[in-house]
Amino acid sequence: MLEIQALTIIGFALSLYAIYVRYRARDPKYKAVCELGEKANCKKVLTSDYGVTLGVPNGFWGLIFYGFFFATTLYDTGVCQLCLALLAALLSVPLAYYQFSKLQTFCVVCFTIYLVNIALVYFTYVNYV
């Protein structure tokens, strides 16, 4: 259970950082820590059209998701957690596709979030199934 809570906190923190980068990117002098070059540029990904879903930056969706997921760990909701984890992992697939094929860059923050989502699937499965 603690590993699931730790992963949701990590996901929440990464989502918060993604929002920070997105809004600080308005300043042309701002260089994000995760902006490592043309082929590894989180700022490019997070400020792209693919960084927004339904008019809301993906980082905000992450805050809601990981906050809610953490709340579910306070109750015995294993099936709910597994469904949420699977949903997050599945939604990561098209985002990773757009990142690599359309934008042709690597986002360290995004990739780490994808890993958190995969780990959530694994740990919820191991803990509850």
Contacts in CASP RR format, 6 or more apart in sequence:
PFRMAT RR
TARGET T0000
AUTHOR 0000-0000-0000
METHOD contacts of the structure
MODEL  1
MLEIQALTIIGFALSLYAIYVRYRARDPKYKAVCELGEKANCKKVLTSDY
GVTLGVPNGFWGLIFYGFFFATTLYDTGVCQLCLALLAALLSVPLAYYQF
SKLQTFCVVCFTIYLVNIALVYFTYVNYV
1 73 0 8 1.000
1 127 0 8 1.000
3 119 0 8 1.000
3 123 0 8 1.000
4 69 0 8 1.000
4 73 0 8 1.000
4 81 0 8 1.000
4 120 0 8 1.000
4 123 0 8 1.000
4 124 0 8 1.000
4 127 0 8 1.000
5 70 0 8 1.000
5 73 0 8 1.000
7 116 0 8 1.000
7 119 0 8 1.000
7 120 0 8 1.000
7 123 0 8 1.000
8 66 0 8 1.000
8 67 0 8 1.000
8 69 0 8 1.000
8 70 0 8 1.000
8 73 0 8 1.000
8 120 0 8 1.000
9 66 0 8 1.000
9 70 0 8 1.000
10 112 0 8 1.000
10 116 0 8 1.000
11 62 0 8 1.000
11 66 0 8 1.000
11 113 0 8 1.000
11 116 0 8 1.000
12 62 0 8 1.000
12 63 0 8 1.000
12 66 0 8 1.000
12 67 0 8 1.000
12 70 0 8 1.000
14 109 0 8 1.000
14 112 0 8 1.000
14 113 0 8 1.000
14 116 0 8 1.000
15 58 0 8 1.000
15 59 0 8 1.000
15 60 0 8 1.000
15 61 0 8 1.000
15 62 0 8 1.000
15 63 0 8 1.000
15 65 0 8 1.000
15 66 0 8 1.000
15 113 0 8 1.000
16 59 0 8 1.000
16 63 0 8 1.000
17 109 0 8 1.000
18 42 0 8 1.000
18 46 0 8 1.000
18 57 0 8 1.000
18 58 0 8 1.000
18 59 0 8 1.000
18 109 0 8 1.000
18 110 0 8 1.000
18 113 0 8 1.000
19 57 0 8 1.000
19 59 0 8 1.000
19 60 0 8 1.000
19 63 0 8 1.000
21 32 0 8 1.000
21 34 0 8 1.000
21 42 0 8 1.000
21 43 0 8 1.000
21 46 0 8 1.000
21 47 0 8 1.000
21 109 0 8 1.000
22 46 0 8 1.000
22 47 0 8 1.000
22 51 0 8 1.000
22 57 0 8 1.000
22 59 0 8 1.000
24 30 0 8 1.000
24 32 0 8 1.000
25 32 0 8 1.000
25 43 0 8 1.000
25 46 0 8 1.000
25 47 0 8 1.000
30 43 0 8 1.000
31 43 0 8 1.000
32 42 0 8 1.000
32 43 0 8 1.000
34 40 0 8 1.000
34 41 0 8 1.000
34 42 0 8 1.000
34 43 0 8 1.000
34 107 0 8 1.000
34 108 0 8 1.000
34 109 0 8 1.000
35 41 0 8 1.000
35 42 0 8 1.000
35 43 0 8 1.000
35 44 0 8 1.000
36 108 0 8 1.000
38 105 0 8 1.000
39 104 0 8 1.000
39 105 0 8 1.000
39 106 0 8 1.000
40 105 0 8 1.000
40 106 0 8 1.000
40 107 0 8 1.000
40 108 0 8 1.000
41 105 0 8 1.000
41 106 0 8 1.000
41 107 0 8 1.000
42 107 0 8 1.000
42 108 0 8 1.000
42 109 0 8 1.000
42 110 0 8 1.000
44 103 0 8 1.000
44 105 0 8 1.000
44 107 0 8 1.000
45 51 0 8 1.000
45 99 0 8 1.000
45 103 0 8 1.000
45 105 0 8 1.000
45 107 0 8 1.000
45 110 0 8 1.000
46 57 0 8 1.000
46 58 0 8 1.000
46 107 0 8 1.000
46 109 0 8 1.000
46 110 0 8 1.000
48 98 0 8 1.000
48 103 0 8 1.000
50 95 0 8 1.000
50 98 0 8 1.000
50 99 0 8 1.000
50 102 0 8 1.000
50 103 0 8 1.000
51 57 0 8 1.000
51 58 0 8 1.000
51 95 0 8 1.000
52 58 0 8 1.000
53 61 0 8 1.000
58 95 0 8 1.000
62 113 0 8 1.000
65 84 0 8 1.000
65 88 0 8 1.000
68 84 0 8 1.000
69 81 0 8 1.000
69 84 0 8 1.000
69 85 0 8 1.000
69 120 0 8 1.000
72 78 0 8 1.000
72 80 0 8 1.000
72 81 0 8 1.000
72 84 0 8 1.000
73 81 0 8 1.000
78 124 0 8 1.000
78 127 0 8 1.000
78 128 0 8 1.000
79 128 0 8 1.000
81 120 0 8 1.000
81 124 0 8 1.000
81 128 0 8 1.000
82 121 0 8 1.000
82 124 0 8 1.000
82 125 0 8 1.000
82 128 0 8 1.000
82 129 0 8 1.000
84 120 0 8 1.000
85 117 0 8 1.000
85 120 0 8 1.000
85 121 0 8 1.000
85 124 0 8 1.000
85 125 0 8 1.000
86 121 0 8 1.000
88 117 0 8 1.000
88 120 0 8 1.000
89 114 0 8 1.000
89 117 0 8 1.000
89 118 0 8 1.000
89 120 0 8 1.000
89 121 0 8 1.000
92 113 0 8 1.000
92 114 0 8 1.000
92 117 0 8 1.000
92 118 0 8 1.000
95 110 0 8 1.000
95 114 0 8 1.000
96 110 0 8 1.000
96 111 0 8 1.000
96 114 0 8 1.000
99 105 0 8 1.000
99 106 0 8 1.000
99 107 0 8 1.000
99 110 0 8 1.000
100 106 0 8 1.000
END
